[in-house]
Amino acid sequence: MIKNNKFGHIIWQNQTKIFEYKNKFIDTIKYKNFFIKSYKSEVNELSNIQDNIKKINIKIFTKYELTKRLEN
């Protein structure tokens, strides 16, 4: 299931919630509350989001990495 919102797409794969932003996929299953707060503060650049995410160890996947991850 894909749900569009202001910032990108939330994709459900195998009951895992993955957020797509500027062709990057961010696994948000454990940290969705923090992630939503980050976007509500209108962070516009992926690099800024990555800096915030590194602090709480959310993995960012490329499309290739995500495909391989979901295949396993």
C-alpha positions as CSV (number, residue, x, y, z in Angstrom):
1,M,0.0,0.0,0.0
2,I,1.3,3.5,-0.9
3,K,0.0,6.6,0.9
4,N,0.9,10.0,-0.5
5,N,1.5,12.9,1.8
6,K,3.0,16.4,1.6
7,F,6.6,15.1,1.7
8,G,6.7,11.8,-0.2
9,H,5.2,8.4,0.0
10,I,4.7,6.0,2.9
11,I,5.1,2.4,1.6
12,W,4.0,-0.7,3.4
13,Q,5.9,-3.8,2.5
14,N,5.6,-7.0,4.5
15,Q,4.1,-5.0,7.4
16,T,7.1,-2.7,7.5
17,K,6.6,1.0,7.1
18,I,9.1,2.7,4.8
19,F,9.2,6.3,3.9
20,E,10.3,7.5,0.5
21,Y,11.8,11.0,0.2
22,K,13.8,12.3,-2.8
23,N,14.4,8.7,-4.1
24,K,15.6,7.6,-0.7
25,F,13.8,5.1,1.5
26,I,13.8,5.5,5.2
27,D,12.8,2.6,7.5
28,T,10.5,4.2,10.1
29,I,9.0,1.2,11.7
30,K,10.6,1.9,15.1
31,Y,10.9,5.6,15.1
32,K,7.8,6.8,13.3
33,N,6.9,9.4,16.0
34,F,10.3,11.1,15.8
35,F,10.2,10.9,12.0
36,I,6.8,12.6,11.8
37,K,8.0,15.3,14.1
38,S,11.0,15.9,12.0
39,Y,8.8,16.5,8.9
40,K,6.3,18.6,10.8
41,S,9.2,21.0,11.5
42,E,9.4,21.4,7.7
43,V,12.9,20.0,7.2
44,N,13.4,20.4,3.4
45,E,16.8,18.9,2.6
46,L,17.6,15.2,2.9
47,S,21.0,16.0,4.3
48,N,19.4,17.7,7.3
49,I,17.1,14.8,7.8
50,Q,20.0,12.3,7.5
51,D,21.9,14.2,10.3
52,N,18.9,14.0,12.6
53,I,18.3,10.3,11.7
54,K,21.9,9.3,12.4
55,K,21.3,10.3,16.0
56,I,18.6,7.6,16.4
57,N,20.0,5.0,14.0
58,I,17.3,5.0,11.3
59,K,18.7,3.2,8.3
60,I,18.3,5.0,5.0
61,F,18.1,2.8,1.9
62,T,18.6,3.4,-1.8
63,K,16.0,1.8,-4.0
64,Y,18.5,-1.0,-4.8
65,E,19.2,-1.7,-1.2
66,L,15.5,-1.6,-0.3
67,T,14.7,-4.1,-3.1
68,K,17.4,-6.5,-1.9
69,R,16.2,-6.1,1.7
70,L,12.6,-6.8,0.9
71,E,13.6,-9.8,-1.2
72,N,15.3,-11.5,1.8
